[in-house]
Amino acid sequence: MTDSATEAVNAAMEAEFRLLDPAVRASPELLAELLHPDYREFGTSGRLWNRETIMTALRSRDAPSPRPITTTRMKGVQLAAGVVHLTFDTESGAHRAHRSSIWRLTETGWLLYFHQGTRFGHGAVAQPPQVAHDHGAQVDRGRGPLAG
């Protein structure tokens, strides 16, 4: 694992942790700083989101207040220069999800380009698959509840 690949993975993880902060998720302005203009998401509900639909939902008067999220088993790998893939699990209230994020380095910093969340039940704690190939740096870092 190269130092630059480790730095890229760590920078993407820090950006992901900022994104998971309830204060950031409650602010369209702060959230916009972390989402790529071409952002797409497959949500845990099955809904397809993009940057515009996320911003519209946050500006809605009846938007729910974001809850704290517990993050575990976060791992990252640099796929190419300026591209990092993160996988992790989250829990918020009774909702648990496996998550996958692709972060891209831009002129303004690391931006979330793609995200997918898949719900899972308490009996479905999956073990990470065996990695057949090392495609770059891999970092494993768990994180507890984010301050809200």
Stockholm file with secondary structure:
# STOCKHOLM 1.0

chainA/1-148         MTDSATEAVNAAMEAEFRLLDPAVRASPELLAELLHPDYREFGTSGRLWNRETIMTALRSRDAPSPRPITTTRMKGVQLAAGVVHLTFDTESGAHRAHRSSIWRLTETGWLLYFHQGTRFGHGAVAQPPQVAHDHGAQVDRGRGPLAG
#=GR chainA/1-148 SS CCHHHHHHHHHHHHHHHHHHSHHHHTCHHHHHTTEEEEEEEECTTSCEEEHHHHHHHHHSTTCCCCCCCEEEEEEEEEEETTEEEEEEEEEETTEEEEEEEEEEEETTEEEEEEEEEEECCTTCCCCCCCCSSCCSCEEEEEEEECCC
#=GC SS_cons         CCHHHHHHHHHHHHHHHHHHSHHHHTCHHHHHTTEEEEEEEECTTSCEEEHHHHHHHHHSTTCCCCCCCEEEEEEEEEEETTEEEEEEEEEETTEEEEEEEEEEEETTEEEEEEEEEEECCTTCCCCCCCCSSCCSCEEEEEEEECCC
//
